[in-house]
Amino acid sequence: GCRGNALADVRLVGSLLLTEGFSSQKRLCHGANYERPTKVAIIDALRWLTGDAQPGGSLFFFYSGPGVKLARTNATAICPVDAEEAGVLSDDVLYELLVRPLPRACRLTVVLDCHDTVPVDLELPFRCALTEGLACVNPVDLVRGDVVCFSGGVDGPPPPTPPVPVKETPRSCASPGTRLFVEAFENARTHPPSLLELTASLQKTARKLGCPVLPFLSASAPYSMSQQMTL
């Protein structure tokens, strides 16, 4: 987490992952007692995540923070807390660290909540249009892993900043986009949402809040949008 209220986002997503069976986690956050999400720390964490990836395994990567567009290449990038000194992490670097190392049939779910800034994605081959399903937009190398990525951000009025120090971070302090993603799973334990339902729900909330950039789904393959979204 690399923005002021990322602590609530990190704790909320971390709790969801624990209930979904992800007992091994590495959390970086700007605040509290977590390791700071510097550029080096994020790269190390990505290598830790994919370093022992196995066929049939399930991985999850979550980012809460600003996104930027790089003027020279038109690429997008996430911003570590030391971005001014160390630089940003562009989408093609994220692809090399997160996607390319995956073995066949290894599941990776990515959520990039860039708040009300430039949305960042992984340049995966397929992107969702709600009325047409997943269409090929980036003819890149064949992706061996099973990857879905939710990008963008659902933003409304700034959530309240919790007092510091804080032991329990209220759910209301989490960003609307992160909170909605988590609640979609919490409210559907016996019936996980489909890819279409989750994407449409995120976009509906974004429209209500007047978000200029709607969240979108990209994927490594043309999955059926009626497929249940599982972690």
C-alpha positions in Angstrom: 0.0 0.0 0.0 1.5 3.3 -1.1 -1.0 6.0 -0.2 -2.3 7.6 2.9 -5.2 5.3 3.6 -3.5 2.1 2.2 -3.2 0.7 5.7 -7.0 0.0 5.8 -6.9 -1.4 2.2 -4.0 -3.8 3.1 -5.6 -5.0 6.2 -9.0 -5.5 4.6 -7.5 -7.5 1.6 -5.2 -9.4 3.9 -8.1 -10.6 6.0 -10.0 -11.7 3.0 -7.0 -13.7 1.7 -6.6 -15.4 5.1 -10.3 -16.5 5.0 -9.7 -17.8 1.4 -6.7 -19.9 2.6 -3.8 -17.7 1.7 -1.8 -18.2 4.9 1.5 -17.1 3.5 1.5 -13.3 2.9 4.0 -10.5 2.5 2.5 -7.1 3.3 4.2 -3.8 2.5 2.6 -0.6 3.7 3.4 3.0 4.2 2.6 3.2 7.9 2.1 1.1 11.1 4.7 -1.6 11.6 4.9 -3.0 8.0 7.9 -2.9 5.8 7.9 0.3 3.6 6.9 -0.3 0.0 10.0 1.0 -1.6 10.9 0.1 -5.2 13.5 -2.5 -4.0 11.1 -3.9 -1.4 8.2 -4.3 -4.0 10.5 -6.0 -6.5 11.8 -8.4 -3.8 8.2 -9.1 -2.8 7.2 -9.9 -6.4 10.1 -12.2 -6.8 9.1 -13.9 -3.5 5.5 -14.3 -4.8 6.4 -16.0 -8.0 9.7 -17.6 -7.0 8.1 -20.9 -6.0 5.0 -20.8 -8.2 3.7 -24.3 -9.1 1.2 -25.6 -11.6 -2.2 -25.6 -9.9 -1.2 -23.0 -7.4 -3.0 -19.7 -6.6 -1.3 -16.4 -6.1 -2.6 -12.9 -5.4 -1.1 -9.4 -5.8 -2.8 -6.2 -4.5 -1.6 -2.6 -5.0 -3.2 0.4 -3.5 -1.6 3.7 -4.5 -1.2 6.2 -7.3 -0.7 5.3 -11.0 1.1 7.5 -13.5 1.6 7.6 -17.3 5.1 7.7 -18.6 5.5 10.5 -21.2 8.2 8.9 -23.3 6.7 5.5 -23.7 3.0 6.0 -23.0 3.3 3.1 -20.5 1.7 3.2 -17.1 3.4 2.6 -13.8 2.8 2.2 -10.0 4.6 4.5 -7.6 6.6 3.1 -4.7 7.0 5.5 -1.7 10.5 6.4 -2.9 9.5 6.9 -6.5 11.0 10.4 -6.6 14.5 9.0 -5.8 14.3 5.4 -7.1 11.8 5.7 -9.9 8.5 4.0 -10.7 7.6 0.4 -11.7 6.2 0.4 -15.2 3.5 -2.1 -16.4 6.1 -3.9 -18.6 8.3 -4.4 -15.5 5.3 -5.7 -13.6 4.6 -8.1 -16.4 8.1 -9.5 -16.4 8.1 -9.9 -12.6 4.5 -11.2 -12.1 3.3 -12.9 -15.3 6.2 -14.2 -17.3 7.6 -16.5 -14.5 4.3 -18.3 -14.0 4.2 -22.0 -14.9 1.2 -23.4 -16.9 -2.0 -23.6 -14.9 -0.8 -21.4 -12.1 -3.6 -18.9 -11.1 -2.7 -15.2 -10.4 -5.3 -12.7 -9.4 -4.1 -9.0 -9.5 -6.0 -6.0 -8.1 -4.5 -2.6 -8.9 -6.5 0.1 -7.1 -5.1 3.3 -8.3 -7.7 5.5 -6.6 -8.5 8.5 -8.8 -5.2 8.5 -10.7 -4.1 6.9 -13.9 -5.1 3.2 -14.0 -2.4 0.7 -14.4 -2.7 -2.8 -15.9 -0.4 -5.6 -16.9 -0.9 -5.3 -20.7 -2.5 -8.8 -20.8 -3.8 -10.0 -24.1 -7.5 -9.7 -23.4 -9.7 -6.9 -22.0 -13.4 -7.0 -21.0 -16.1 -5.1 -22.8 -19.2 -5.9 -20.8 -21.4 -6.3 -23.9 -18.9 -8.3 -25.9 -16.9 -10.4 -23.4 -13.1 -10.5 -23.5 -11.6 -9.2 -26.7 -7.9 -9.4 -27.7 -6.3 -6.0 -27.4 -2.6 -6.9 -26.9 -1.1 -9.6 -29.1 1.8 -10.5 -26.9 3.7 -13.6 -26.0 1.6 -16.6 -25.0 0.9 -16.4 -21.2 1.4 -19.7 -19.6 -0.3 -18.8 -16.3 -4.0 -18.3 -15.6 -4.1 -14.5 -14.9 -6.9 -12.0 -14.3 -6.3 -8.4 -13.4 -8.8 -5.8 -12.1 -7.5 -2.3 -12.8 -8.6 1.2 -12.1 -10.2 2.6 -9.0 -13.6 3.4 -7.6 -13.3 6.7 -5.8 -15.6 9.0 -4.0 -15.1 11.5 -1.3 -11.8 10.9 0.5 -12.3 8.3 3.3 -11.5 9.4 6.8 -7.9 9.1 7.8 -7.6 6.9 10.9 -5.8 8.3 14.0 -2.1 7.3 14.4 -1.1 5.1 16.1 -4.0 2.7 15.3 -4.6 -0.9 16.3 -7.8 -1.6 14.4 -8.4 0.2 11.1 -12.1 0.8 10.4 -13.4 -0.7 7.2 -14.8 2.7 6.4 -11.3 4.0 5.9 -10.6 1.7 3.0 -10.9 3.0 -0.5 -14.4 2.3 -2.1 -12.9 0.2 -4.9 -11.0 -2.1 -2.5 -13.9 -2.4 -0.2 -16.3 -3.3 -3.0 -14.0 -6.0 -4.3 -13.6 -7.6 -0.9 -17.4 -7.4 -0.1 -18.2 -9.1 -3.4 -16.6 -12.2 -1.9 -17.7 -11.8 1.7 -21.3 -11.5 0.5 -21.1 -14.6 -1.7 -19.4 -17.3 0.2 -21.7 -20.0 -1.3 -21.9 -18.4 -4.7 -18.9 -16.5 -5.9 -19.6 -13.7 -8.3 -19.0 -14.3 -12.0 -16.3 -12.3 -13.8 -19.1 -10.3 -15.5 -21.0 -9.7 -12.2 -17.9 -8.5 -10.4 -16.7 -6.2 -13.2 -20.2 -4.8 -13.8 -20.6 -4.1 -10.0 -17.3 -2.3 -9.8 -18.2 -0.2 -12.9 -21.7 0.6 -11.6 -20.4 1.9 -8.3 -17.7 3.9 -10.2 -20.4 5.6 -12.2 -22.5 6.5 -9.1 -19.4 8.1 -7.6 -18.6 10.0 -10.8 -15.3 8.3 -11.3 -13.7 9.5 -14.6 -12.0 6.1 -15.2 -14.1 3.0 -14.9 -12.5 -0.2 -13.4 -11.8 -2.8 -16.0 -10.8 -6.5 -16.3 -8.0 -7.9 -18.3 -7.0 -11.5 -18.6 -4.4 -13.9 -20.1 -7.1 -15.9 -22.1 -10.6 -15.3 -23.4 -12.4 -16.8 -20.4 -16.2 -16.9 -20.3 -17.5 -13.9 -18.5 -20.0 -16.2 -16.8 -17.1 -18.1 -15.1 -17.2 -17.8 -11.4 -14.5 -15.5 -9.9 -12.5 -17.5 -7.4 -9.2 -16.7 -5.7 
